[in-house]
């Protein structure tokens, strides 16, 4: 329903636009201009202008190297890939680490949920790509980190409502500010939609609380809590090529026959503590929570009846998760330079109490919870110590980092019957991933950099859960990657910033779809894959109340070695060769902003053999208008947005390697949204 973009508005000063401060990568506040790798910060609107803020696809469209596809299916979350990693995920996010306020939104096995991000309270989102992303552990693509606002200033109350096409409605209440030294940010919202496609309705309730206090002048304590409740979300599944050509809003009959749907309940809390000791700093964090999911799939009754080892067509699990992290950051002037040294350790654990049930009762009642077919406990743990160092001397910054990851999967199978053996067992993956970089300050307006790194990516618990013959796939190996990047960061005049990077990533044992059968997808390790790319980004104040942003990504992602029936040279499915974004914004009056946005994606292959119809290339245009007024302590905001102005028919995302040929997930047609927001400041 929403396209790429409620783009972040122009910031107050050109300095803020041109030199954003980021934490991701170095773990220390640093201008992105002075870091030897690709990292971008997207600032989110904090004024009175209303926005939908349902999916990160709305705000990350302008970041090069990143493809965020809204599936138009809230049962399966967004599809996020960075430099081609993550595109094979049939649901959720994998290959890209998600973090919110320092707390992982990604499990120890590498599977994450972007829906847990609360955009209503977000201040900025940072995106790290390239070799230095590997020092964050079990992933290969990058890191997407959300930072929520701190409660500052006079207390304020906010109410907003946004609605539009497809029965879309979102309303929310919030409060934030500081009182007696205690900062607070509170938010609650309700979202609902009938969906851009048939049988794709969803409802979502979110809540968020953040409390910050300073016990003394050298310390800071932050308490966090959030929840997401999403009941009975329709799952329209993908479409075959023939169905999409006939009717892009259609749903395949099997989805209706089995009433495919998902319910999600997610609750978590955490705390972070920071204390300064002179020039040094200690940071400690702890978190925990529970996630419950019940999913009704479209696996045919006959498949389950004929195979006693089948896990059924209903997935039902409760996941308890928690983690601890600590780091020591030391800064010293040593000889002719300055050293920043960070040492830390992360421990994360998730335990799934998982059941599977038949999705039928008898021969005629379908889409219900039937007899038990699976009962097991899956435990995932990761323990990751790491060290990072930055040596600044004259015109050069030298960076070095290393992380050792130990990821363990344990399966305790409690459903052992005739024809269904004991799948209990465990497997441990270990890998040390170094990264190094150098930045050369050629002039105050130009920095050149280079970085290299090694990454590793385990299979997710879901990817390892099945083999072609049934049972847990303990033989599936983690993929290993070697990455290299060179780039430049430049100021052109006083109001233009340009970033450019070229990169190469060689991967061994890439985890790919081996096949599908009985309603299950199982995976194997490919030989070698190769990703080579170019990323460009530019941002400028053009004067005359005009500003612009643009990004361009060229990516060659191929199998560099034949495996199975897949010959060398085939493109990796789910990865566009070209992605582009451009925006021209105009502020004709104080408090009024209007903009036109353009988005382009080249065609995308849907399977490893590249022998099915590729999702065609598409180009879209979007328009937006926002206004804000202030009257005393009141602030009012209005927004209008028109997506897909020319009503193009296109495929927004694909389900890689779908065994039923239902690869295609259509994007929405022309869609109009509008909203209002009002806030009051207590002085």
Buried (B, 14 or more C-beta within 10 A) or exposed (E): BBBBBBBBBBBEEBEEBBBBBBBBBBBBEBEBBBBBBBBBBBBBBEEBBBBBBBBBBBBBBBBBBBBBBBBBBBBBBBBBBBBBBBBBBBBBBBBBBBBBBBBBBBBBBBBBBBBBBBBBBBBBBBBBBBBBBBBBBBBBBBBBBBBBBBBEEEBBBBBBBBBBBBEBBBBBBBBBBBEEEEBBBBBBBBBBBBBBBBBBBBBBBBBBBBBBBEEEEEEBBBBBBBBBBBBBBBBBBBBBBEBBEEEBBBBBEBBBEBBBBBBBBBBBBBBBBBBEEEEEBBBBBBBBBEBBBBBBBBBBBEBBEEBEBBBBBBBBBBBBBBBBBBBBBBBEEEEEBBBBBBBBBBBBBBBBBBBBBBBBBEEEEBBBBBEBBBBBBBBBBBBBBBBBBBBBEEEEBBBBBBBBBBBBBBBBBEBEEEEBEEBBEEBEBEBEBBBBBBBBBEEEBBBBBBBBBBBBBBBBBBBBBBBBEBBBBEEBBBBBBBBBBBBBBBBEEEBBBBBBBBBBBBBBBBBBBBBBBBBBBBBBBBBBBBBBBBBBBBBBBEEEBBBBBBBBBBBBBBBBBBBEEBEEEBBBBBBBBEBBBBBBBBBEEEBBBBBBBBBBBBBBBBBBBBEBBBBEBBEBBBBBBBBBEBEEEEBBBBBBBBBBBEEEEBBBBBBBBBBBBBBBBBBBBEBEBBBBBBBEBEE
